[in-house]
Amino acid sequence: MGRYYADIIVDITHEKLDRTFQYRIPEDLKEQVQVGSQVQIPFGNGNRQIRGYVISIGQEARYAEDKMKEVISVDSGELTVESRLISLAGWMKKTYGSTMIQALKTVIPIRQKTREKEERFILLDLEEEEAKRRLRLYEEKNQKARARILKGLIEKPRIPYGEGLKEWKTTAGVLRTLEEQGVLKIISRTVYRNPIQQEQRRMEPLEMTEEQNRVLIGILQEWEGQNRTCLVKGITGSGKTLLYMELIEEILQEGRQAILLIPEIALTYQNVQRFYGRFGDQVTVLNSRMSQAERFDQMERARKGKVQIVIGPRSALFTPFPNLGLVILDEEHETSYKSEVTPRYHARETAVERARLEGAHVVLGSATPSLESYHRCKIGEYALFLLNSRYQEARLPKVYSVDMREELKMGNRSILSRQLQAAMEIRLKKGEQTMLFLNRRGYAGFVSCRSCGHVMKCPHCDVSLTVHNNGKLVCHYCGYETGVVNQCPKCDSPYIGGFRAGTQQIEQVVRKQFPEARIARMDLDTTRGKEGYQKILQSFARRESDILIGTQMIVKGHDFPYVTLMGVLSADLSLYASDYRAAERTYQLLVQAVGRAGRGALAGEAVIQTYHPEHYSIQTAMEQDYDAFFQEEITYRRLMGYPPVSNLLAVHGSCENEELLDQAMEYIRRYLLRIRGNEEFQLIGPAAESVAKVNDMYRRVLYIRNQSEDQLVQMRERLERYVEINRGFDPIYLQYDLNT
């Protein structure tokens, strides 16, 4: 078999992850040394021994044998959280394709170089009687400063350092002298930033329904048995959050910790309110709006046992809890759980692997599960639990669809159908709230010529430019700006202008139609600030707005009891996107949107405006019939060989030189054809990406389809080695995406 060598890191601070050292693995340790193992190694010139972590194992020596040292031993006993995270990084590298360093930098929290903030306190270090005796002595000797300090400490034995200096009108030198005499002591402690506002109040737990209790018992029994991943398919408003809390309570009682993943920063506000109300200071939050220092502080609080529950989006999965017991993915179907940078991991699959390494549990929740998760329930890989009733007997909203083609025939050119306008008028009179959802951004969408069809595009990114109300055409990929055009640059026609509506234009239409209404808008432009989401949602929750207009972030997981109307504008905008998941995405979006209405005691309704009311994704969304949708969609996937019934590996290539990129992707195609042998691999492409150019980088994609995920991983590994040894690929940036 030959010799084996281990690449080892000795410092897992983020900036030093790429400093690795190679050691020989002795014959008697071959079976024990694995990726993630903690090992003792000789280090430096003397007899110094230190602990290191194995990040890869191979048979190729990078240094001369006579100069290479051997691993001394493998640490026995329980693995540290760092070791388990390194093992997880190894799995991510193998499954999704990346370097080990890229994977490590994904799972290891960034250690902030800034100085830690400290709090200092002054404490009385004498018994009361001795303190009074010493005070009399100071007074007799007319040592006024010392007497003033000691008298203050007798009255208040613990005081913040700065407050003491100010109150006693003294100096640091006097305090040091008293500390040396044993009169007082000065202590300090590291202060971690707490992102949760302290006005959150504790609340009594809500009472579980019979249905929720049944699901809770079923999940706990599953944990004691097979411990499969559990999927909770609960209709919107069925109380999945309350169920999550009860499951977390069970984990905390075992002395273990929990991670709750949410798909959007916008959901953090209400989730933190609920969980902080139940669990208090045991909860913290992570999100991308926080500074690196704030994020690292929360990671350290988790590592040191200062908090037991972390709420946050995808990256919170790597919280370094020492005894992780549970990972929950709320709204598990959301696309934001898939990373867009290498390694292009999916939080769902990665959570399942982390739970396996930690001996923990995974619970997924959604009203509209991903086809992958539901399919795994059907074949017995996951355990399925159903919540079919809304909490406290709230009713699902009545849903209506409006054919916008008919509206146009009837002379209505407004963004709002007549039925939606009438429903909004009723809500305003009743003092109830309305949400209007549009899955677009900007002022008036893209600009096109009605004479020749030319569309104004970004010269760098090959995407349409969007009109903003500052009079600019803006690219939302690279930020390129240019002025508004009044004449088509291709055919000179004056009939050129905006097409489709953005949230700002909808806001203007609604303000004109309902001048008395208080209107709020929530999209990327209005939530750029650190607390932009929270301010808008808090205001809407306090009923300071009658109508909330927004993009996808307003339809996911929010719970406003006075919202009784949801208007879905351009419902099918995503229906014919160049993505085999388009129908699934549309169904999920519509059901989630409809589910925002009527969540309290008041009955709700939803109006779906569409140009394709006959499509099965819209029909089943109106009925909230997931099983009917699943049967239609899985039949289509089976017919076309798409996931989850088959597996798909995408090879994404990008380069500044288009000709070189096309040549490289063709070489990759030929290599894959050569190595596939008798296996039933199907190659699709290479072809231009849907956005073929971003920031002056041309983009191409090649798809490989096969029934076996393992065989796709093996083919990708062979392709990686082929690319690595051929220097012609050096200018090409390649990424691999499994079941994209």
Summary of the structure (lengths in Angstrom):
residues: 740
radius of gyration: 30.5
end to end distance: 37.3
largest distance: 100.7
contacts: 2380
relative contact order: 0.08
helix: 38%
strand: 24%
